[in-house]
Amino acid sequence: MRILQLTPQFPWPTHQGTTLRNFNLLKALARRHEMHLFSMLAPGDDPAAGPVSGLVASMAVAPQPARTMGDRLRDLLLSPLPDMARRLWSPAAFDELARFVQTVQPDILLIEAIEMAPYFFALREAGIRPGRAIYDAHNAETLLQQRAARADARRPKRWPAALYSAIQTARLRRYEARLCRSVAGVSAVSEPDARFLHALAPQTPLQVVTNGVDMALYQPDASFPPVFTGPGPHLVFTGKMDFRPNVDAALWFAEEVMPLLRQRGVHAHFWVVGRNPHARLKPLRSREDVTITGEVPDVRPYIVQADVYVVPLLAGGGTRFKILESLALAKPVVSTTLGADGIPVVDGEHLALADAPDAFARRVVELLSHREEARAMGWRGRAFVAERFDWSVIAPKLEALFKLNAF
């Protein structure tokens, strides 16, 4: 098939969940299909760099529009659309896409994430039919916002954020339902997301296409230069650190769990690894037991050299790349139940689950105190991911959705 993939960020380098998913799907689909790419470029993105140009028959790009806080406030007050539907919209980018679609004449328009949905709707309104549209839902966005609103509502300091999320939840529900009802098929990254999206659009064919890992790139015995300074044990959390669920997770672990570890005699160091650290993380920079790295060229050394990988997420959705990456590297993991949502792991078999601060601290201490058992758990986690979450297993599920709508 001739497939045109629309991505909200250029798929290389793979420095966050969106780019990891988009690049690996592109790479897998390019083995059997003619791939074309339309991508929004963030500052610093270079379409000529990396392997993408060798995977596609053609590509077109447009710069991500600059959007100020004033723009967001105006849209919050005056527009019925959710913020995510306004985030990447650009009339100039649409003109470029319209020309590109008419040149490519794709069989499949693969819409990556809800931010690109406005371009799909605009194509239809312009009378341009870009083949069968498939929406690849990186999250059930309504569900994610709903969870964020509930998490923030439990903390008075976060009530303004809870109100914002409540407004966005209502708008996203209408928009996400409209999108799912307008396309020929939907792929969801987890069973919980699939159930939610199916309820929004029961008549639209839906397939679970989880996130995954390229197992060949994740070798637990790989040798990396040392990344940690100072005494351990070293506890690591990775992610895009301007993403609100990741920010909340890092703060919760540092403020609620780390003191309990000290009470148990464990003087650990917490490493927050990821690009664009949010200003809310600034208080952690003055702590001797916390390091915020900012963007690093490769997260694998931090995971490989960690004593325990932690996933203290309190909100969010989808399938966590961070869980899959850490398990693929055979690392012992402690996660909240929500952090492992969408991955059929078994507590105590593949990783350790805990939701309350005291329970989370206890599970970390257990893994640090029983190194051989923790190591065995890590290797069971790796075997689990290799069987179910390698991209070679996942991509055919998306292709099945294309074929389901072929006639």
GUTIRO-179042 format. One record per atom (N, C-alpha, C): residue in one letter; z, y, x. Coordinates in pm, whole numbers, plus 50000, padded with zeros to 5 digits. Atoms other than C-alpha are relative to their C-alpha. Layout:
<romis>
aZYX
...
</romis>
This chain:
<romis>
m500004988050083
m500005000050000
m500005012550087
r499924986949934
r499625036550098
r501245006949944
i498694995050042
i503165050650086
i500255013650064
l499614986849953
l504175087050115
l501525001449983
q498554998849999
q507835090950210
q500405014750011
l499484986349998
l509585124050131
l501424999750052
t498665000449944
t512635130250349
t500605014050013
p499364986949993
p515175158850341
p500275004750143
q499914996649858
q515575157450721
q498954991750074
f500915008049921
f513185145850990
f500714987250042
p499295012649980
p513945108851044
p500414996950143
w499615002449861
w514505112451418
w500475013050063
p499185011449964
p516905113951593
p500894995449884
t499215005950108
t519055091151379
t501475003350019
h498654995149969
h522225111851397
h500925000449878
q499145000450118
q523555106951043
q499454989549904
g500385010750091
g523375083250748
g498625001649941
t501304997850062
t520345099350588
t498864996650095
t501085002749905
t518215098050901
t499984985350041
l499965014349969
l519385062750983
l499264992049894
r500655007450107
r518275050150644
r498505003049996
n501404996550013
n515015069450634
n499164994550115
f500775005149887
f513925059850984
f499854984949994
n500085014649998
n514755023050949
n499164994649885
l500925004050107
l513015020250612
l498565002950040
l501344996649953
l510005038350757
l499504989750101
k500375009549896
k509955015251058
k499694986249942
a500215013250059
a510274983750847
a498764999749911
l501144999750090
l507694994250587
l498685001550076
a501224997649923
a505195004950856
a499404987050055
r500535012849951
r504854968550963
r498974994149903
r500875006350100
r503044960150638
r499255010049912
h500614990150088
h501964992950477
h499515011950081
e500474987649939
e500135025150558
e500965011149961
m498954990450027
m502895050850590
m499565014250031
h500194985749981
h502635088650552
h501355006749977
l498684993750005
l505545112750590
l499885014949971
f499784985750019
f506455146550445
f501495002350019
s498604998349964
s509695159450592
s500365014750013
m499444986749978
m511835190550587
m500635000350138
l499534998949862
l512705202650937
l501215009250008
a498844991649968
a516145214951035
a499745007050133
p500184993449871
p516415239451326
p500204990250115
g499915009049885
g515785220851649
g499254987049984
d500765012350019
d513865192051493
d498625001250065
d501305000249934
d510745182151687
d499204988049951
p500775011350053
p508195160951498
p499254992150106
a500735007049893
a506475152251826
a500914990950081
a499055007849921
a509645137151972
a500304986749930
g499575012750056
g510635101051925
g498864991649948
p501005010050039
p508815071651767
p499335002349866
v500494998750138
v508035085651420
v498495001349995
s501454997650006
s504505097551496
s499214987350021
g500695012749980
g503595062551609
g500114990449885
l499815008850115
l504715047451280
l499205004449878
v500644994650119
v502775069651038
v498535002750025
a501424996649991
a499105074850964
a499795015050001
s500054985449998
s499755111750902
s501355005349958
m498754993750043
m502605135950851
m499785014949978
a499954985650020
a503265170850723
a501475004049995
v498614995649993
v506415191350769
v500105014349949
a499714986250041
a508035223150640
a501445003050038
p498634996849960
p511145241750756
p500954999849880
q498974999050103
q514325237750557
q500275014849972
p499774985850030
p514895270550373
p501425004350035
a498674994549977
a517795292750472
a500625003449865
r499344997850128
r520315294250190
r501415005250027
t498734993649969
t523275317950204
t501054996149896
m498925002250096
m526645314950036
m499775008549875
g500334991750116
g525495343549813
g498984993349910
d500985007550080
d522515322649703
d500684989149920
r499315010950068
r524805293749622
r500875005249886
l499154994250104
l527195315849426
l499155004649882
r500894995650108
r524305331149230
r499534988049917
d500475011850073
d522955296749142
d501124993349922
l498865005850073
l526435284549048
l500225007149869
l499744992150120
l526715312848798
l498815000349904
l501164997250083
l523145315548672
l499074988149976
s500945011150013
s521335282548720
s500664987949936
p499445012250057
p521855251148510
p499854988050093
l500255011049908
l520735229948806
l501184997950094
p498965002449900
p523165213049044
p499615006050133
d500244994049870
d523515227349390
d499014991650082
m500855008749919
m521755197149542
m498525001349962
a501394998050042
a518615204749342
a499435013250051
r500454987149948
r518445239649495
r500015000350152
r499694999349858
r519455230949850
r498775001050089
l501175000649911
l516005223849998
l498725005049933
w501214995650069
w513645239749748
w499395012050070
s500754989149939
s510975261949902
s498605000149941
p501374999350052
p507765273749729
p498954997450107
a500975002349892
a505975274050065
a499934985350037
a499995014349970
a507075238250134
a499284992249889
f500695006950108
f505835227949791
f498495001450013
d501454998149982
d502395243149858
d499464990550106
e500415009149893
e502195223050181
e499994985549951
l499945013650053
l503285191150003
l498864997349903
a501065002050098
a500785196049720
a498674997450069
r501245002349924
r497925198649969
r500014986250065
f499885012849929
f499195168450159
f499834988249905
v500115010850099
v499535146649848
v498544998149958
q501395001250044
q495985154449740
q499114994350110
t500745005949888
t494765144750087
t500324985150015
v499565013849977
v496795112450117
v499664990949882
q500215008250121
q496395100349756
q500824987050007
p499175011949978
p499375076649788
p500064990949878
d499695009550108
d499985045349585
d501465001549957
i498574998850024
i503755050749616
i500495013250056
l499274988349952
l505745083149642
l501464995950010
l498635004549976
l509075073449798
l500895012350021
i499174988050000
i511615100849719
i501354996550061
e498775003349928
e514445099149971
e501085010449969
a498834991950032
a517635113749824
a499665010749895
i500184991350115
i518135137349533
i499515014050039
e500444986849958
e517435168749740
e498485001649991
m501464999250005
m513715159949734
m499454998749858
a500455001550138
a513575154749357
a499295012449945
p500724988450053
p512575191149283
p498525000050035
y501415000449960
y509335185149472
y499224990149913
f500635009550091
f508565154849257
f499765006449864
f500174993550130
f509155174448937
f498945011050006
a501004989249988
a507065203549066
a498594994350009
l501325006549996
l504155180049147
l499544996449860
r500365003750138
r504215166948792
r499645012249916
e500264987950078
e504385201848645
e498675006450040
a501294994749953
a501345211448857
a498844990949966
g501065009450039
g499405181848718
g499544991050114
i500345008549886
i499405163349052
i500734986849985
r499405013250019
r500005126149009
r500004992550133
p499975005749865
p501195111949343
p500274984950000
g499745014350006
g501035074949254
g501294997149926
r498745003850066
r504095056149131
r501175005450082
a498864993949932
a507305074549216
a501184990450000
i498805008149984
i510255054649348
i501095009150057
y498884991849955
y513605072349383
y500984991150079
d499055006949915
d515675059449676
d501295008050001
a498764992550020
a519165070649577
a500974997150114
h499085002049887
h521205075049894
h501444999749953
n498705000750069
n524215080149667
n499755001049851
a499934996150140
a524965080049299
a500745013450001
e499414987149968
e525545117349336
e501025004549897
t499034996450103
t527285122349003
t501324993150025
l498795007949974
l529745094849087
l500745005450121
l499374994749880
l530375109449431
l500745013049968
q499344987450036
q531135143949288
q501204997649910
q498905003350090
q533305128949018
q501224995350079
r498905004949916
r535385110949280
r500615011350082
a499494988649923
a535655142649489
a500875008949912
a499224991650091
a536885162149187
a501374993849974
r498725006850026
r539565136049115
r500915000250121
a499194999849878
a540705134349477
a500595013850023
d499514986449977
d540975172249503
d500995004449893
a499104996150109
a542715175449167
a501444995550025
r498665005049970
r545665155949307
r500755008750101
r499384991449900
r546315183149569
r499815014649959
p500144986250049
p547055218549445
p499205009150091
k500764991549908
k545585234349760
k498504998149984
r501425003150013
r542255218149673
r499495002249857
w500434998050138
w542095228749307
w498715008149988
p501314993250010
p539255254049366
p498844990550030
a501045009849969
a537235226149526
a499844990049885
a500075009350113
a538115203249234
a499225006349885
l500734993250107
l536815229348986
l498515000350032
y501415000049959
y533575232849184
y499384986249978
s500545013650016
s533105194949188
s499874996249853
a500095003050143
a533795192748815
a498755006549940
i501214993350048
i531045218448746
i498764992550048
q501155007149945
q528655200248977
q499834986249938
t500085013350062
t529495166548819
t499225000649870
a500694998850129
a528335178248476
a498515002850020
r501404996649976
r525125193348614
r499254988350064
l500655011349935
l524385163448836
l499724988749902
r500225010950096
r524805139048550
r498705002249922
r501234997050073
r522035156448352
r498784998650091
y501154999949909
y519765160448654
y499694986050051
e500195013549947
e520285125548795
e499434990849892
a500535007950110
a519655110148454
a498525003249976
r501404995950018
r516445130348415
r499114993950109
l500785005549889
l515255119248757
l499804985049985
c500105014750010
c516035082348706
c499124995849883
r500845003350116
r514265082848368
r498545003850024
s501364994949978
s511175100048515
s499214991850101
v500685007449894
v510385076348801
v499694985849954
a500395013750032
a508845041648803
a501034989750045
g498985009149953
g511805026148983
g501055007350082
v498874994249927
v515165033249145
v500574989450093
s499245008649909
s516755017949453
s501365006350024
a498624995549979
a520545020649490
a500574993050122
v499505005649875
v522545014349805
v501174990549982
s498885009150023
s525364994549642
s500014995749854
e499865004650139
e526224974849330
e500715010249912
p499384989750085
p528665001649203
p499055011649969
d500974989450025
d525985028449248
d498934995349901
a501035005450088
a523445005849077
a500474999649855
r499485000450138
r525665000848773
r500045013949939
f499914986350051
f526215038248741
f498615005549967
l501344994750021
l522535047248777
l499284992749887
h500605007550111
h521465019548539
h500495005449866
a499464994450125
a523765034348274
a499325013349966
l500694987450026
l521975067748315
l498584997849950
a501405002550034
a518505052248276
a499784985049983
p500045014650017
p518705016948131
p498604994150001
q501365005450010
q514915013548092
q499275000150135
t500694998949870
t514055021348457
t500344988150088
p499725011149907
p513664991248691
p500835004750118
l499074996049895
l516394991748954
l500244988350095
q499785010149897
q516954973049280
q501075005150096
v499024996349897
v519934973149518
v499354998150136
v500565000149864
v518644982049865
v501065006550089
t498844994849929
t521734985650081
t499605007350128
n500154995249864
n522125005150400
n500134988250095
g499985011149907
g521844984150711
g500135004650143
v499974997149857
v521864982051088
v498914991850068
d500905007549913
d519404971651354
d500884992550098
m499025007649922
m521514943851502
m499664999750148
a500385000349859
a519524944151825
a500565011950077
l499484988049934
l520874979051898
l501525000350008
y498544999950007
y524504969851834
y500554987350066
q499525011249920
q525734946852111
q501445002650044
p498584997549968
p529544944052139
p500304999750149
d499735001249857
d529344935052508
d499185009850084
a500794990149926
a527064964252602
a500925008450088
s499234992049905
s528224984452900
s499665014849983
f500174985550013
f528735021852845
f500955007050096
p499054992249920
p530275048453068
p501245003249916
p498774997050075
p533915055552972
p499895013349926
v500044987750079
v534255081152695
v501395005549970
f498654995650034
f538025082952647
f500745004950123
t499094995249897
t540495102852853
t501424998549948
g498615001150041
g544245098452852
g500334986049952
p499555013450040
p546325068752739
p499624996749856
g500255004750135
g545565048052430
g501304996049933
p501245005350057
p545525031252198
p499145011049938
h500964990450049
h542405049052083
h499484995649862
l500465002450137
l541575050951711
l498835009449973
v501244992350012
v538075062751619
v499535000449855
f500674998050128
f536455076951308
f498745007950029
t501264993249974
t532795087251309
t499365004449868
g500714995450120
g530605106651067
g499555014350017
k500444986050002
k528915139350988
k501195008449953
m498694994250025
m531925161951002
m499975013349926
d499994989350100
d530785189250765
d499804994149860
f500095007050128
f530525163150486
f501424998749945
r498634998350049
r533535169050262
r500824987149999
p499185012249995
p534635132550221
p500444996350141
n499615002949862
n534625128550600
n501085009650049
v498984990149963
v536615160650650
v501344996349939
d498765003950067
d539185149950392
d500604987550063
a499525012549940
a539405115550552
a500695002650133
a499414997049869
a540065129350901
a501345007249986
l498754992750021
l542715153450774
l501094990949946
w499015009150058
w544435126750566
w500564990650106
f499525009449898
f544615102450857
f500895007150102
a499224992749900
a545835128651104
a501355004649946
e498804994050056
e548405143950870
e500944990049934
e499195009550076
e549595113850670
e500274986850074
v499875013349940
v549035082650881
v500515000750144
m499584999149860
m549465093651243
m501535001650017
p498544999249986
p553135104251193
p500684986649974
l499415013150029
l553865069751047
l499784990450116
l500225008349881
l552305053251351
l501035003450108
r498994996149900
r554615073451577
r501374994649964
q498715005650044
q557595062651368
q500114985150033
r500025014349968
r556555026651437
r499864997750150
g500055001549856
g556435033351811
g498604999550058
v501385000149953
v552645035951837
v499555014350022
h500424986449967
h551595067752017
h498504999750029
a501455001649991
a547875065451948
a499325013650012
h500834988049996
h545105090452005
h498864998149899
f500995000550107
f542775098251714
f498785008050042
w501274993949962
w539115105851796
w499135001849878
v500884996650111
v537035123651533
v498645003250059
v501274999449929
v533435118551643
v498885002949901
g501114996950089
g530545135951470
g499595014650007
r500604986849988
r528335166451446
r500555009749897
n499674989050089
n529115200051284
n501424999449944
p498635000250054
p532935198651260
p500275012249912
h499724989450096
h534025218850958
h501205008450045
a498904991049963
a536345248750993
a501354994749953
r498725005550048
r538995229650793
r500644990750102
l499455008749897
l539405206851095
l500645007750115
k499524991949888
k540405235851321
k501474997550034
p498595002549964
p544195229251292
p500214987550084
l499845012349923
l543665194851444
l499705002150148
r500404997949861
r542205209651764
r501195003150091
s498844996649918
s545635221351879
s500944988150022
r499135011749988
r547145186551853
r499644991750123
e500235007849880
e547575165952168
e499544985849969
d500345013950035
d547045133151979
d498684999049923
v501275000050072
v543695143151823
v498945006850086
t501154993849936
t540295150251978
t498845000649902
i501194998350081
i537365164351781
i498845002150097
t501034999649897
t534265157351988
t498835008949966
g501284994250036
g531535174151788
g498914989750017
e501125009349988
e528065159151820
e500004993150135
v500135007749876
v527675131552077
v498634993349998
p501335006049997
p524405115852196
p499944986049942
d499985013850046
d525505080952091
d501434996649960
v498655003450045
v528475069651881
v500444986250047
r499655013849967
r528325033752005
r501064998850109
p498935001349900
p530405039252322
p501395002549943
y498704997150059
y533215053952113
y500504988249916
i499605011450081
i533205024451876
i500334988150088
v499785011549912
v532884998052150
v501315001250075
q498814998349917
q535725012952354
q501265002949920
a498834997750084
a538035019652058
a500864987549993
d499125011450028
d541054997751997
d499884996049854
v500195002450143
v540675001151620
v499115011049945
y500834990250070
y538035018151408
y500605002149861
v499374997050129
v539425035851099
v499025006849907
v500844994050104
v537705045150773
v500935004749887
p499004995650098
p540295065750580
p499425008349886
l500684992350104
l537895077550309
l500744999549868
l499364998750130
l539385089849983
l499015003049889
a501054996950095
a536105099449814
a498684996450065
g501335003149948
g532405092549848
g499344989149919
g500755010350070
g529875066549745
g499014993450093
g501025006649920
g527085044049866
g500554988950086
t499605010149902
t527275019050150
t500195007050133
r499654992249881
r528975032450463
r499304994650125
f500545003749870
f526905031650777
f501134997850100
k498935000849902
k530155036850967
k500674986249998
i499435013650009
i531565003850836
i499044990050062
l500985009649951
l528354985050912
l499865000950152
e500134998349855
e528064999851263
e501204994150073
s498805004949931
s531654991851355
s500124984949991
l499985014550012
l531464956351219
l498924993750086
a501075005349917
a528124950851394
a500404999650147
l499504999649863
l529914959851718
l501284991750016
a498865009349994
a532624933951639
a501335007250020
k498794992149983
k535284960951621
k500974997449884
p499035000950111
p538514955251421
p500075013249925
v500124988350087
v538454979351127
v501145000149899
v499114997750114
v541044993650890
v499345010549913
s500704991050092
s539535010050583
s500765000949869
t499584999650139
t540555022650244
t499064991149918
t500855008050088
t539215001949956
t498715007549968
l501184992050029
l536865030549869
l499085001050121
g500824999349880
g535695032650228
g499094988150018
a500815012249992
a534394997050203
a499294996949869
d500635002250130
d533065001249849
d498524996850016
g501405003749993
g529714984249798
g499684989650104
i500195010349898
i530174959650086
i500944988549965
p499155011050047
p531454925149979
p500834993550110
v499135005149896
v533914921750265
v501264994049940
v498765006350042
v537074900750239
v501135005550086
d498854994549929
d540364917150330
d500674989150083
g499395009649910
g541844899550631
g499014990550065
e501045008649944
e538624880450697
e499045008150087
h500984991849928
h536154907750800
h500585013250050
l499324987649964
l538424938350816
l501325000649925
a498734998250070
a541764951650691
a499885011849904
l500074989650101
l542064972150372
l501405005349969
a498744993650037
a544824996950287
a499695013649941
d500274987350068
d545025027250060
d501125010350015
a498884990749982
a548515042650093
a500235002550149
p499784997149857
p549465059850421
p500844989550071
d499135009849934
d552275035150496
d499274986750021
a500745012549987
a550065005050429
a498905001250105
f501064997949901
f547255019950638
f500594999350141
a499365000249869
a549615025750931
a500424985850037
r499565013849973
r551004990450900
r498844991250042
r501145008449964
r547554974550912
r499475003650139
v500414996149866
v546644994951221
v500934993750104
v499035005649906
v549844983851393
v499814985050014
e500215014549995
e549164947551301
e498834996450092
l501165003049917
l545734948451465
l500285003250147
l499684996549862
l547074965851775
l500994990050062
s498975009249950
s549924940751804
s499504985850016
h500535013649996
h547794909451758
h498535000850043
r501334997149948
r544794915451983
r499024988649979
e500925011250014
e543324880551970
e499564998249855
e500355000950142
e543474879251591
e499065011449960
a500874988550030
a541924913951574
a498604997650055
r501315002749940
r539144903351810
r499234989749917
a500665010250082
a538404872351600
a499505006049869
m500434993350122
m538264893951286
m498745008150026
g501184992149967
g535794916951458
g498744991650010
w501185008649985
w533444888351544
w499584993949867
r500385004750135
r533624874851187
r499295011249925
g500674988650063
g532684909751069
g498585001550049
r501364999049945
r529684910251302
r499094989349939
a500825010850058
a528444876451174
a499655003249855
f500214996250140
f528824889150817
f498885010349987
v501014989550006
v526734920350884
v498644994650041
a501285005449953
a524054901151075
a499304992049891
e500585008550104
e523534877650781
e499475008149883
r500314993050124
r523364903850506
r499425014050015
f500294985749993
f522704938550644
f499075003950113
d501044996149906
d520044937050913
d498825005549920
w501104993750073
w517084959050816
w498894990249967
s501055009950029
s514764928950833
s500284992649870
v499615006350126
v516694914650537
v499905009949884
i499884989850104
i516954947550346
i498665005349952
a501264993550037
a513434962450354
a499204992349896
p500765007250105
p511794934150151
p500525002349858
k499474997250133
k514114943049863
k499385012849943
l500694988050046
l512544977549846
l498564997049966
e501385004050028
e509074962249865
e499904992649867
a500015007050129
a509984940049571
a499995009849884
l500014989750105
l510624971549368
l498625006249987
f501384995250007
f507154984349458
f499154990249920
k500835010250063
k505584951649346
k500344998249854
l499585001450139
l507624950349027
l499255009649911
n500694989750079
n505814981748914
n498505000350028
a501394999849956
a502404971649045
a499004998549884
f500955002950108
f500914962448707
f500425007249872
</romis>
